[in-house]
Amino acid sequence: MSKSIYISTIEANSGKSLVSLGLLRMMLTKSSKVGYFRPIINKGKTNEFDNHTNTAINFFNLDIDYKDCYAYEQKEVVELLSEGKADKVIHNVIKKFKKLEAEYDYVLVEGTDFSGEGGFTELDVNLMIAKNLGIPALIVGAGNDKTKKDFINTMQLSYNSFIEKEVDVIAVIANKIDENEIDYITKELQKTIPKNVQIDVIPKVNFLSYPTVKEVLEALKGRVIYGEQFLENAIGSFSTGAMQLRNYLTRIRENALVITPGDRADIILGALQANASSNYPKVAGIILTGSLLPEESIIKLIEGVQSTVPIISVEGGTFGITNKIGAVKPKIYATHSKKILLSLDTFDKYVNVEGLTNMLTSYSSVKLTPSMFQYNLLQKAKAHRKHIVLPEGDDERIIQAASRLQLLDIVDLTLLGDRNTIQLKCDQIGLQIDLDQINILNPEDSIHNSDFATTLFEARKHKGMTETMAIDLVRDVSYYGTLMIMNGLADGMVSGAVHTTMHTIKPALQIIKTKPGVSVVSSVFFMCLSDRVSVMGDCAVNPNPNAEQLSEIAISSALSAEAFGIEAKIAMLSYSSGSSGKGEEVEKVRKATELVRAKNPNLKIEGPIQYDAAVDMSVAKTKMPNSEVAGQASVLIFPDLNTGNNTYKAIQRETGALAIGPMLQGLNKPVNDLSRGCTVDDIFNTVLLTAIQAEQG
């Protein structure tokens, strides 16, 4: 039987989505088989999908069909209840839930959000469903527009309502609470809610409470005139520009949405100039009412201005449009990654995840799921904040990854490159990133160049390097980044999105060098399969290692696996299993296996062994029935680069598995190489690996 929880609220705009997202990720750290169920959806009249469900499925890539995620649309339930057919509603909800319960280890059940036509019946319906599903509930309440006393009373009444309906409540979350009231709310709830119920308090996060320009655009059915790439700008306030410009400028607030008739060129240009000025707040967007557009000369002027302000034209008068905008409520969409990531980070920061997990489930498994592995990466990187240098600072993917890392506040970053070039790139792709919070250094003209040149010369003069050569080389981003590590200005480096592997790691081999007792630098990928994480090496560095090198790669890879929470069971792969095969390549693998056993007798290792015997227990029982590794290998060592590189790519492409890496191993300090075809996710994950390596030493 799966472990399930029912999330319920008693009001609209409670921030329940934040809690749902956090719980989903919590569940995914325990199992890859997680289901999502919303008994009653309210997708609206114009939408094809329910937003909550669509976001859950697509952001977390849940292996579930959309139609299996709900039982009814809200209007159908209203009709059935009005006909006295509550039993029919419950019967169908239970039927659909039980199907999911049988298929998944965990199921998150999300109640209605009071956003549609359910009215006063919604609380009763939520209670009825939670009770009949027989699963514990988590109640979410919001402090919006309530006094402290009113909020406490509301939460107490909500809790009592569930208990009276014989629904077990395991947790209560107070959301959107003023920062200075957190302690008071926590203490008061502890007085009124039983001690066996977990209580968490989440402060109000303004960015999550703001609608985006895109949401306003959709609500008004408007047309984008300029700045489509900036539609995710968050709106902190809105006001009507109907007065003279000199008076209106004093009314602009931070992240303002300016609403003005389309023929008010003075307001339009004034708002754009205010956004560019350091003396005025930022402007999120401009709404042009009345279907009016500025004159051609004004349009031309606007198009020539470097601005991050989207401009939208809508039908309707200014007064009516302003009222409609006031009614727009913020939502979290699957495409709004910044809001989702911030929601997840907020949940992790303020909710006792471990306590919730213990209360929800006694589920235990020796398997390390991919989601758990990725989550653990994030937590480990956060636990020991490190400084990572990204030499290819003007690459679009690097900047986007840096933005995500900055948002989640995981590591300190240095981008190498020209600040103006990087800023222009950010503006071109509509990326909201605070470059003032990121260290930017230009190797062409840096205050460190003289010291770095001295360090490089001293390290390489015995190899014939001159001072002039050293001065020239420190302007190279790979050398510069490596010298930052050598001089204690960074803990690790991630590069290779633009440069070759040799360009990335050559300076590290020359300056940082290998760890004591290690003669070969190698690499591993963490291959996140559907039900496990495998460590694969070497897939990126050594073309044809000999037996001694192969044994070092195996030992290094096993240590890497253990360092990242994976029990090392090493399979030394070949085209033959056991003692049956003959030939130079098989003998190399056999000798390497013997060397590993001699160097580290405690390691679990098998070789030579074929891939199927290494990972498939049914095959292992036939070919190597007495092996403690066969059928359950977690560390897969390939005999050469040709085999390793092609195998990991084949698995990645054919199964859709996530490959995190390559992670270099054997250096004194972490330097990691990206593929030139890397994605933003690849860069993000590799920075996490590098930060953790830096802590492990």
Buried (B, 14 or more C-beta within 10 A) or exposed (E): EBBBBBBBBBBBBBBBBBBBBBBBBBBBBBBBBBBBBBBBBBBBEEEEBBBBBBBBBBBBEBEBEBEBBBBBBBBBBBEBBEEEEBEBBBEBBBEBBEEBBEBBBBBBBBBBBBBBEBEEBBBBBBBBBBBBBEBBBBBBBBBBEBEBEEBBBBBBEBBEBBBEBEBBBBBBBBBBBEEEBBEBBBEBBEEBBEEEBBBBBBBBBEBBBBBBBBBBBBBBEBBBBBBBBBBBBBBBBBBBBBEEBEEBBEEBBEBBBBBBBBBBBBBBBBBBBBBBEEEBBBBBBBBBBBEEBBEEEBBEBBEEEEBBBBBBBBEBEBEEBBEBBEEBEBBBBBEBBBBBBBBBBBBBEBBEBEBBBEBBBEEEEEEBBBBBBBBBBBBBBBEEEBBBBBBBBBBBBBBBBBBBBBBBEBBBBBBBBBBEEBBEBBBEEBBBBEBEEBBBBBBEEBEBBEBBBBBBBEBBEEEEBEEEBBBEBBBBBBBBBBBBBBEEBBBBBBBBBBBEBEBBBBBBBBBBBBBEEBEBBBBBBBBBBEEBBBBBBBBBBBEEBEBBBBBBBBBBBBBBBBBBEBEBBBBBBBBBBBEEBEEEBBBBBBBBBBBBBEEBEEBBBBBBBBBBBBBBEEBBBEBBEEBEBBBBBBBBBBBBBEBBBEBBBEBBEEEEBBBBBBBBBBBBBBBBBBBEEBBBBBBBBBBBBBBBBBBEE
